[in-house]
Amino acid sequence: MSKNLVIVESPAKAKTISRFLGKNYKVLASMGHVRDLPKSKMGIDIENDFTPTYSVSVDKKKTIKALKDELKKAEVLWIATDEDREGEAIGWHLLEALKVNPKKMPVKRIAFHEITEGAIKDALKEPREIDQDRVNAQQARRVLDRLVGYELSPLLWKKIRYGLSAGRVQSVAVRLVVDREREIEAFKPDEYWKLIGTFLKDDKSLKKEDKLFEAELQKYKGEKFEVTNEKGAKKVLKDIKDADYTVTKIVQKEAKRNPAAPFITSTLQQEASRKLGFSVKKTMVLAQQLYEGIDVGSGETGLITYMRTDSVNLSDLAVKAAKKLIEKDYGKEYALEKPRTFKKKKGAQEAHEAIRPVDLSLKPDAVKQYLDKDQHRLYELIWKRTIACQMAQAILDKVSVDIEPEKDGKSLEYMFRATGQTVRFPGFMEVYMEGKDVESEKDKDGEKFLPALKEGEALELENMSSTQHFTKPPPRYTEASLVKKLESEGIGRPSTYAPTIGTIIARGYIEKEARILIPTDLAMVVTDMLVEHFANIVDYKFTAGMEEKLDHVEQGKVEWVPMVREFYEPFHKNIEEKDKTLKKEDIVNEESDEICDKCGKKMMIKLGRFGKFLSCSDYPECKNAKPLEGEEGGKEAAIPPELLKKFKDKKCEKCSNPMEVKVGRFGPFLGCSNYPDCKNIESIVVLSGVKCPKCEVGDLVERRTRKGGRIFWGCNKFPKCKTATWNKPVGICEKCGGLKVEGKEEKILCMECDKEMFGKKTSKKSKK
């Protein structure tokens, strides 16, 4: 009979811990939370200090019975749930559900940051009691979320559509995505031109490709110079025609770069999204598996430290292990004399270490055979980041070269600049580069090569190109960038990011296309209603302030009941008022300029199950309804100017009135200006000028996705040929016959030769 009963959350964790304890210990799993608020009612006694009514869920009754039976045989109960708010609350709920009497049964709370034999045995030596302040913080969060959900959601059912939900954090996350979409819709692109010269150094000892380099026009008369239209570009080209070019200034300087801090929850989620293409949820599931234990040949053991943390600190033991490994594998010049520390982020709880491998000597290759592909990729990411953060700085040599044209010995006062850099000492870059800098990894090989130049040296102009460009709107959020934004605004905490994003996607507010997040029409309507009538619920600063108050409850500085009451009373009063004054038709209906072609009355824009549509204002007498083909306002402003210019003289083939560029669900199209009398429309086919490398018959043309209208490029022989890419095609690779596309910062990349730059390997079938 085991004298000690140890309770953890999961069977995997129980299995791992069992290996490190003797026969006197029985380790069982609670399978997560065992009690919660009821689903059928609010379960909060508002009149009695917001007292929650908890009940054991049906699926956990067998678990509780099994734990009670085992508890009768034990002498000591050990609560070994995770050391965060959720873990502390699970431990407290277990004691309540099991009806443990501390006077009859000793209860000891233990916690650890890694599941290893040493960590478990050390924890047993230093037990503590349940932290009631931490429990109260979790309880306050649960009560607040239940109050908001149970009072605001029914109002949305009445005023917008049945089945909708609102949440204290989820509604703010939706607003962030909606606000970004509105920025994109309202964006007006500005035209600009780039003038780039290809210069040739006069050196017969070098091959031609080693003598060529590019420089971009940057200044005129000593001031920053921007060319905003074709006329301006032509003037510059005319001014510098037949000019001589001279190197007027060379600046060389040393630049040092430091590594990124070790992972915390949010940065792990972001980096796994950027580099591995993982969703936030997938990252946390894999990290949980690595934390709870994997059999690496000698039985289950935890491979990483606890994955819900906001601390960038590393233990002395880990730092010493990192230094030893760096000196052995990379050399003493790569190791640090003193450990590198990192500035903690504001509001960090720092209850745990940063996320790191438990044993740095277990290299990714050594455990590869025991992990599945994605587990291994995540472990490798964590291992490399941990090692890199304790390696020496990278030292770069940066050079900028100013080149000026002149005629007859007189300066034309234009200045072109070429920049380049080489890596003098790679330091941490030998192991790891942060995802946001991935396009700079080629710098290790000298991505922009510049030949040795001297001031006063004459150069030959090989070619001068002028290319038109347009400023781009801010990008839509990805899961990674949304997590980063939530964190920067102080909204939510490490444990809430994954479930929050999962919830807003599951409930139809956000659609995920490739990696980008796109708000639905429903999200737009609900967000507008909340912003106008419940401003504090979706206010970034207010929500962040609530998080700080919850932190204060955990720290024992604030009582949770008065904090909840301060929020609830004005919130409930507003709910009652809006229930009486808000009208559904004022929220979900919009006027339109469309006239019903059946009865002649105005059409209304309404919100349906699948988005907005046009419906006759005389409904139900007239039941005419049709899809919303075009949208007014924001999206019209985002029409590329080159399309407006291209079709400005286009006439309607049916009535000879001018055709107009409009924007519908699937992007720009041509519609007759005499609408609705003439309903002629024409699609706009944007050619890339590149033949399909797969079928060699079709052309790659601009297309748009059905959901969200995101631009991609595909073969016009679809569905016979399914070649497609998100990047704009620019040609065929001379080396491999693969497709060359426009990459980040307008770099030209081959989808085969540079496949690592696209985040995943391209299909072998796409090779010619």
Secondary structure, DSSP 8 states (H G I E B T S, - for coil): --SEEEEES-HHHHHHHHHHS-TTEEEEE--S--EE--SSS--EEGGGTTEE--EE-GGGHHHHHHHHHHHTT-SEEEE---SSHHHHHHHHHHHHHHT--TTTS-EEE---SS-SHHHHHHHHHS-B---HHHHHHHHHHHHHHHHHHHHHHHHHHHHT-TT----TTHHHHHHHHHHHHHHHHH----EEEEEEEEEEE--TTS-HHHHEEEEEEEEETTEE--B-SHHHHHHHHHHHTT-EEEEEEEEEEEEEE-----B-HHHHHHHIIIII---HHHHHHHHHHHHH-EE-SSSEE--B--SS-------HHHHHHHHHHHHHHT-GGGB-SS-------TT----S--B-BS-TTS-HHHHGGGS-HHHHHHHHHHHHHHHHTTB--EEEEEEEEEEEEEETTEE--EEEEEEEEEEEE-GGGGT---GGGGGGGGGGG-SS------TT-EEEEEEEEEEEEE-------BHHHHHHHHHHHT-S-TTTHHHHHHHHHHTTSEEEETTEEEE-HHHHHHHHHHHHH-GGGG-HHHHHHHHHHHHHHHTTSS-HHHHHHHHHHHHHHHHHHHHHH--HHHHH-EEEEEE-TTT--EEEEEEETTEEEEEETTTTT---EEE--B--THHHHTS-HHHHHHTTT-B-TTT--BEEEEEETTEEEEEETTTTT---EEE---EEEEE-TTTSSSEEEEEE-TTTT-EEEEETTTTT---EESS-EEEE-TTT--EEEE-GGG-EEETTTTGGGGTS---GGG--
